[in-house]
């Protein structure tokens, strides 16, 4: 067995460890690839991966001693193996043998530690997939389900004040950004500091309540696209933040915010919106809709953290790599600024008969409306399935569509819209809204909260409605030709909502809806 030793954590030892792990002969392979972060080196050798901590001391971590690195490596395995057992295999000591040479495992004095992992295809990383274009909707929903499962299984920090969790983050951010004015600009650094401080003051009471309600948990802590990989088609999180329990014991929405921010940074607002809505539907901690009021602050903090990491990284680099990190720092700082200046909320209701494309339109509009990453989307078909505790694609019987059941569904839709607006977050509600009383009720929600309302009524030829319900597969709607025929006979009463021609393509419907929304004074993000 290796015996403990604590040689000085100096540059020479670190180079020696890197040389050992980077040598193909160590692993009996032809080539070793190396990935570096600001605090770690990862060596990819055949089917094996070995990760070691850099011997660094940064404002937010200290790996300068053997004891600290061992503790961090052990904690990394403990945190990640339950969620990614196919990746995390164990710990390996790096020892100095009797001959004075380093070796991976075996007898000798321990000089460092590595976490041993199974190699995965780098092209399966979500960051690589996102570089090729927008994420598919199904993958975005799977990401939300993964995050919700993770948070449901995360230990709750009972009674921890959420404000006390985020205040040090903001304080450290403003200090770090203030010393980087030459990188992000003095104006940006000053304004961002002022906005963060003001946002904390506004969100403070809510953050405190969320902490006492169980929303503070020991989370992943570093949940961005570079730390999620597809294994057998499912997203798997890895590389959870291990070096600080404080930095990872956070509000679940702050954990999710890293993923949402990363998608937004890459311009994939649709995926970010789908993740948010699906996550809220899964309700891992409760109170997620009310928590939307603090989401601009949490997103800004995540963007700010990314800016600071880029600043630290560029100081370790030269040339083109340094310029890349400088641009990342600048863009993330600007993104943080934008999160703290969100558009005003609005309630949009989308009505029309089955087959008019209400849900397709709502999903396309949601990323463009309100604060990032877009509006809360409440869909009657989905709420009905949730009401009766079945999967979205499981068909319900006629008894689930009786008037009393539909009244409960509409009540759930209005409740979600009311809570979103109360959190200063936009909402889109999509349902048939065939009855004047149903339309009046949703309009009243916006009026009660003093927020603007826009109603859109979709129309399409009968043959289009029939063709669309015939073509549906794996969808939450149970409507078929018989349902459409019944709806065509409805007396909808006087329609005062803006009429939208939905008889063409989804892009045509979206363009027409946006035209109507702009005419009503709604601010839209393209």
N, C-alpha and C positions, 0 to 999 in steps of 0.2 A: 504493500500500500504506500502511496505517496506520503511523505512527511511534511508538516507545515514549515514554511520558511517565509520570511518577509524581507527580501532584498529591496534596496531603494528603487522606487518607481521613477526611473530616470529615462531619458530619451534613448539611451543605448539599449536598455532592456526592452523597451517597446519596439525598437527596430529589430531586435533579435527575435522577438515573438512573431512579428510580422513576417520576417524572413523565413522562419520555420513553417508557419502556416501557409505562406505563399509559395513554398517550394513544392513542385509536383511530386518530387521523390518522397516527401512526407506522407503522401496519400496514395502513392503508386498509381498516379494518373498522368496523363500527358499535359494537362493544363489546369491552372488554378485561376479563376476570375476573382477579382477583389472589388467589393462595393464599400465605399466609405460614407459615413455620416459625420455630423459634428462631434459625435461621442463614441462611435463604434467602428470597427472594421469587420466585414463579413467576407469569409473566404469560401468560395464555391468550388468544390473539388469532386468531380464525378457526381455521384448520387448523394454526397455528403456536403454539409455546410457547417462551418465552425465560426462562431461569432465571439469576438473579444471586445472588451471595453478599452477605449483609448485612455491613456493615463492623464486625463485632463481634469482641471478644476475650473468650472464655469459658474456664473452667478446662480444657476438653478440646479447644479449637480456637482458632485466631487467624486471622481474615480481615481484620485491620485495615490491611493494606498491599495495594497493587495486585499486587505480585509474588506474595504468598501467595494472593490470589484467583485470579490467572491459573493458578498451579500447581494449585490445587484444581479449577478448572473443566476444565483439560486432563486431569487425572487422572480426573475424573468421566466424561468422554467415553471415555477409554481403557478404563476398567473396565466400562462399561455397554454400549457399542456391540456387543461380541461376543455378549452375551446378549439384547440387545433392539435389533437392527439396524433394526427397523421404527419405533423411537421416536427414537433418537439420530442426528441428522443432521450436526452439526459445531459448531464454535466461531464466535462472531461478536464482533468488537471493538465496543465503544462508544467513539466518538471525539468529540473536540471539533474542529469544523471551523474554517476561517479566520474565519468570522463569529462565533465564540465559542459557537455553539449545539451541543448534543449531537446526534448522529445514530447510527443503528444501521448499522454498517459504513461502508465508504468511506474517503476520505482524511482524515487528521487525527491528532491526538495521542491515543493510547489512554488513557482514564481508567478503563475497567472492561471486564470480559469477561462474555459470556453463553454458555450452552450452548443451542444451537438444537435443538428437538425437534419431532416431529410430534405433534399433539394426539390424544389418545384420549378416548373417552367416559368421563367421570368415574364414571358408573354401573357401568362395567366394573371399577372398582377392587375388589379383594377386600374392603377395609374396608366399602365400600358394600354389596356382596353379603352380607357377614356381618351387617350391620345389619338385614337383612330376614328373618333366621332362620338356622338351622343350615345349614352347607354340605352339599351333596349328597356322598354317599360317593365317587362317581366323581371329583368335583373334589378332594376331600381326597387321594385316591390320586395324582391328577395333580400336586398340590402337592408331595407327597413325591418323586415322580419328578423334578420340576423341581429340587428342592433337591439330590437325589442327583447329578444331572447336573452341576449347578453345582460341587459339591464335588469330583467326580471330575476336573473340568477345572481346578481351582484349584491353583496352585503350592504344593508342599509346602515348609514351612520346616524343613529338615533339622536334626535335633538340638536343636530349640528345646524348652526345658523348659516343659511345660504349666502347672506351678505358678507359674513366673515370669510367665506370661502373665496368670493370673487374680488373683494377689496384688495387683498395683497397682489392679485394678478394685475389689476389695473395700476396699482402703485408701481410695481416692477416694470410694467409696460411703459408707463409714462417716463420713468427714469431712463430706461434703456433707449427709447426712441429719442429722448431729449439729448442723448449723447451721440446720436447718429444723424444730426441735422445735415451733415455734409453728404449723406447718402439719400435720405428721403426728402430733404428740403426743410428749412427752418419753419416755413409757413405751415406745411403739412404736420410737422411734429408738434407745433404749438396748438393748432386747431384740433388735432386728434386728441391731445392730452385734455383739452378743455371739454370736448364732447364726451370723452370717456368718463370724466369726473361727473359731468351733469347726468349722464345716463345711469351711473351707479346710484346717484341720489334719487332718481325717479324710480328705479327698479328695486331699491333697497327693501322696502316693506314686503314686496312680493317674494323676493329671494329669501327673506327670513321665514315667511310662511311656508314656502316650499321645503325649506330645510326641515322645519318641524313636522311637516306632513310626510316625510320619508322620501323626498326626491333626491337627497344627497346620498350617493352610494359609491362604493369602491369600483369605479368604472374602468374602462380600457385606458382612457386618458390620452391616447394618441391615435384616434380613430379616423385616419385619413385614407385616401385611395392607395397610397403606397404601402399600407399595412393591412390590406385585404387582398386575398387571392382566391381565384376560382379553383376549387378542387372537386372533381366529378360534377361540375356544373353548378356547385353551390358556393356562395361567398363565405370565406373563412377568415376571421380576424386573427392577426398575429402581432407580435412585437408590442404588447401592451406596455405602458409606461411603468417601469419597475423601480426607478431610482428615487421616487418620492411619493410616499403615501398621501401626503397633503395635496400634491398636484393632480393626483388621480382620484381622490375622494371628493367628488364634485357632483353638481346637479346633472341629472341624466340628459337634460337638454343641452348642457354645455358640452357633454361628451358627443352627442349627436351633432352639435353645431360644427365640429371640425369636419365631419363628412359633408355636411351641407355647404360649408364655406368652400371646401376643396372643389366640389362640383361647380359652385358658382364662379370660382376663380377661373375654371376652365370653360366657362360659358355654357354649361349644360344646366340651364335653369329648370328645364322640364324634369330632368332626373331628380334634381334637388327637391322640386315641389312634390313629385310622386313619393320620394322617400319620406318627406315630412308628413304628408297626408296618410300614408300607409302606417307610419310609426304611431301617429296619433290614434288611428283606428285600432292599433294593437294595445294602446294604453298600458304600457309596462309599469308605470308608477302611479298614474292618476294625476289629474290636474294639468295635463299637457296643453289643453286648449288655453286655459288661463295663463299658462306659462309663456304663451306666445308674446305676451307683453314685454318679457325680458329678452326675447330672442335677438332683437337688434344689437343689444349690448353683448350677448354671448357670441354672436357671429363676429362682431367687431373685435372682441378679445381674441378669438381664434385667428383672425386675419392678422392681428397685431403680433401674436405669438409667432406666427409663420414669418413675419417680417423680421422679428428679432433673431430668429434662428438663421435666417438668410444673412443677416448682418454678421453674426458670429462666424458663420461658415465662410463668408467672403474674406474674412481676415485670416483664414487658414489657406487661402488659395491665391493663384496668380493668373494673369492673362485672361483668356476667354471665359474660363470657369468663374473667375472673380466677377467679370462683367455680368454673367448670367445671374449670379446671386444678388448683385446690386439691383438688377432689373426686377428680380423677384421681390426684394425688400420694398422697392418703390411701389410696385403694383399692389402688393398686399396692404401696404399702408393706405393707399388710395381706396382700396376695397373696404377697409375698415371704416374710412370716412363715409363712404356711401351707405353702409349699413346704419350708421347713426343719423342719417337724414332720410328716413323712409317716406314713401308717398302716403297720403292719408288713406284711411280705410274706406271701404265701400261695400255694400251688400248688393250682390247681383243674383237675381233669380232667373233661371232658364226653364221655361215651360214649353209644352207642345206634346203632341200625341207620340205614342211609341213609334220608333223608327225615324224620328226627325233628327236624331243625332245629338240629343241634349248632352249626354255624358261625354261624347267625343269632343264637342265644342267646349264644355266646361273644363275638361282636362287640358285643352289647348290654351284656353284663356287664363287659367289659374296662375301659371308662372309669370304672366305679364301684369298682374294686378296686385297692388298693395305692397307691403313690406316684403323683403326677401325672406324666403325663396318663393313668394307668391301666396295666393289666396288659399284658405281652407276650402276644400271641396267636399260638400256634403251631398251624397247621391241617394235618392230614395231607394233604389234597387238594393244597394249595399246595406243601407240602414235596416231594411226589412229583413235581410238575411241575418244581420247581427242581432236584431230584435228576437229572432226565433232560434238563435244559436246554431246556425248551420253555415257551411262553407259558402262563399260567394257564388260559386257555380252550381250549387245544389238546388234543384228545382223544388219549389214550394207548391202545395196544393191550393185549391180554391178557398179553403177555410182561412188561409193566411192572407187573403185579399178581401176579406169582409170589411165593411165600413169601419167597424171599431178598430180593426188591425191597422187600416190605413190612417186612421186618426192618430194612432200611436206613432206611426212612422213619421207623419208630418210634424208631430210634436217634437220628436227627436231631432228632425232637421232644423226646426226653429230654435230649439235649445242650443244646438251647436253654433248656429249663426249668431245668436245672442251672445254667447260666451266669447266667440271670436271677436265680434265687434267691441265687446266690453274690454278686450285685451288690445284694442286699437289695431286689430288685424283684419284684413279684408276676408270676405267669405263669398263663395259661390254655391248656391243651392240649386240642384237640378231635380225636377220631378215633373209630373204631367201638369199639375196646377190647373186642372180642368174646371174646378169650381171657383166662382167668384170669391167665396169665403176663404178659400185656401190662398188665393192671391192677396186678398186684403190682409190676411194674418201675417204673411211674410213681409209685406210692406210696413206693417205696424211695428215689426221688430226694429227696423232701421229708424223709424220715426221716434220710437221710445228712447233710443240711444243717441238721437241727434246726429245720425250718420246718413250720408246720401244713399239712395236706392235706385237701382235700374232694373226693370223687368224686361226680359227678351222673350218673345213668343215665336217659336220656330214653326215654319210651315213647309210642307213638301207635298207633291202629288201622291195620290193613293198608291199608284204602282211602285213608287219609290219606297214608301213605308213598308209595303208587303215584301219587296225584294230585300230590304235591309234586315227585317226580322227573320226572314228565311236564312240569311247568310250568317247570322250570329253563331259563334262558337265560343265555348268557355267564357261566357259573359254572365254578369250578375242578373241581367234582366230575364224574366220568364215570359215576356210578351211574345205572342205568336200571331198568326193571321187572324185567328178568332178574336183575340184581344183588340187588335187594330180595328176590326170591323165593328166591335162594340163601341170603341172610342169615337169612331167617325160619326156615330149617332148622338154624341154628347151635345147638350146645349150648354156651351161655355159661358153664355151671357156676354155682356159688353167687354171687349178686350181693349185695355188701355196701355198695355205694354208695347214696346217697340217691336214691330213685325220684322222678322229676319227670314229671308229666303234661304231655306236649307235643302232645296231640292237638288243642288249640284254637289260638287266635291266638298270634302271637309275643309279644304283651304279656302274655298269660296264662302262657305258658311262663316269661317273665322274672320275673313276680311269684312263681310257684311256686319258681323257682330261688333267688330272693333270700330267700324264706322259709326254704328249706333251708340256705342259707349263713349266715343270721343265727342259726339254731338251732345251727349248728356254731361260732358265735362269731366269724364273719368280719365285720370292719368294712366297711361299704359307704357310698360317697358317692352320694347321690341326684342 
